[in-house]
């Protein structure tokens, strides 16, 4: 997938405007549901940072993600402001960075840190994953209050059904979709909090993206993980 700053900003503003309008519309409904459930659909956009990478590996170019899905809200108390939620979602991430991933003549994976001696146009690692999120939730909502404070935290178990490392330079292009060291099972911890439509969101990779991998030019282990910072929108 390909992002641009303009597309990213337009997507955030469009979702925010729609959800703000939807919540205002909900606020005019006189029906009171004492068995209400909250925040069962979500859409999130993030800026992705790298952590635990070999020396010389940095972000370069567009690094972001989009995620969306459904969560079944299950209140735990009579007021219904404490709950757990289980769900299903999709996650799409792109990392523009300086770790080249290719292979040699014997099909052995090559991990190489790109320095300023290498002239190239782009180097990206992209994934698409299906996720099973679990959340513990606290909020200040009531049956008639549609704008409220929330703090949600939990875990996500994902499976990357597609991934690609893509390197481009003038006259040369490398695309890798079979990397034995890549860990398809993705584990992450996340936290969201805020008031009303816009909520801060952060997520951290519990397990690394690659196992038993080293850089060929520095000999360092690759404990490649991400820290995501962004905004998440919830829909009833």
N, C-alpha and C positions, 0 to 999 in steps of 0.2 A: 504494500500500500504506500501511497505517496501523500505527504502532507505539505502544505505551504502555510506561512504565517497568516496570510489573508484568509485562507479557508478555515484554519484553526479558529481565528478570532470570530469569523462569521458564524461558525457552528456554535461557539459558546454563547454569543449574543442572541442568536435565534432560539436556542433551547431555553435560555433564561427568560426571554420575553414571552415565549409561549407558556412556560410553567407559571410565571407570574400572573398572566392573564387567567390561566386555568384555576389557580388558587383563589383569585378574586371572585370568579364565577361560582366556585364551590361555597364561598362565604355567604352568598345570597340564598342558599338553600335552607328552608326553614325546617326540613326534616331532621330530627335528632335520632341518631343511631347509637344507642347505649352499648352496642356490641361492635363498635367501629374498630377497624384495623388501619394502621398507618403505613405509608411509604412502601408500597409493594412493587413499584417499578422504579428503576434507577437508570440514569445516564451520567457518565463521568468523562471528563477530559483531563489529561495530565501532562505535565512536563517531566520527562524521565532523566534522572541522574544516574551516574555509575558509581558503584562502591566496590571496594575490595578487588581492584583491577591491578595488573602489573604496572610498574613504573613506565611512564611515557604514554599510557593509554588515556585518552581524554575524549570528551564529547566534541563532535565536529559536524556541523550541519543540523538538520532537523532531528529532534529526539522527543517523541511524544506518543500518546496513546489515547484510545477511545474504548470505553467499555459500557455495556448496557445489559440489562437483564431483569428478571422477576424474582422477588423475595416474598415468601409467605410469612406474614407477620402473625405472631402467636403471643398475645398478651399473657402475662404471668400473674397479674394482680387485678383487684376489682376496679381500680381506677383506670387500668389499661395503659399506664404510662411506662411500665417496665415490661419488656418483651424479649423474645428471641425470634430469629428469622432464619429460614433456610430457603435456598433458591437455586437458580440456574442462570448463567449469563455467558456472554461472549466478550473477549478481550483482544484488541489489536494494538500491537506495540511496534514502534520503529526506533532504532538506536543508530544515530549517526555518530561514529566513533573511529578511533585510530587503531583498532585491532583487526588486521587482515586475517581472513579465514579462507584457506584454499586447500589444495592437495597436490602432492608430487606425483611422479610417474608410477609409483607403486600404490597409489590411492591412499596414502597416509596423510592425515590432516595436517595442515601447516597453520600454526598460529604465529603471526609475526606483527610486532609493533611497528607501525608506520611512522617514520621520522621525517624531518624536513628534506632528506635526500631523495624521497620518493615523490614524484609528481603525479597526482591523480585528481580526478574530478569529484568522486564521492565514494564512500565506504559505509555501507549500512547493514544492520542486522535486524530482520523483521520477524515477528511471530504472530500467529493467530491461535487463540486457545479457547476452549470451552471450560467454564469454571463452575464450581459448586461453592457458593459463599455461605458462611455461617456467621450470624451477628448476635451480640448481646446489645440491647437497646434501652436507653433512657430518654424520655422526652417530657416536655411540660404541656402536652396537648390535653384537650378534653373533647367531649363529643361534639362541641360547638365551636372549638377554637382551631382554626386552620393555619394559623401562623404561630409557631412555637419554637422553643429551643430544643435541640436534640444533640445527643452524644451516642454514636454507634461505634462499636469496635468488634473485631472478630478475625476470622481466618478464611482463606480461600484455598481450595484445592483445585488445580487446573491441569488440563492436558493440552499440550501444544500439538494440534493436528496438522499444522503447517508452519514451516519456518524457512528462511532464506538468508544467506550471507551474500551480499552483492557488492562487487568492487568494480569501479569504472575509471578508466584513464584513456587518453587519446589512443585509438587503435587497439585497445585491449579491454575485455570485459570478462570478469569471473563471477559465476553464479553457483553457489553451493546449496543444495537442498538435501544432501545426505551427509550428515556430520555425526559419526558414531559417538563422539564425546558429548553431544548435546543431550541434556536431561529434559525429556518431554514432560515429565510430571513436575508441575510448578506449585510451590507452596509459598504463601505470602500472608503477612499480618497487615491489617488495615485499620484506620481510624477516620471517622468523619464527624464533624461537629459544626454547628451553625444555627442560624435563625431564619425561618422562612424558606425562600426559594434557593438562595445561594449558600452552599455549605463547603467548608474547607475539607479536603480529602488528602490522605497520605497513605502510602502502601510500601512495604519493604519485603524484598525477596528473602525468604528463610533459607532456601537451598540455592546453590550456585547454578548458573546456566550450563556449565560444562564440568565434567568429571574426568579426572586423570588426564588433564591437559596442561601443557607447558608451552611457553613461547620459544621459538627456535633461535631467536637472536639474543635473548637475555637469560633463558633457562628458568624463568619464574613460573610458579604455579598460577593457574588462571582461576581465581575464585570470584568469577564474574557475577555481580548482583546488581539490582536496580533499587533506587529509592524514587518513588513517584510522588509528585506534589501537584495538586490540581483542585478542581471544583467538581462536586457531584450534585446532581439534581434528583429529587425524589418526587414521584407522582403517586397519588392515591390509587 
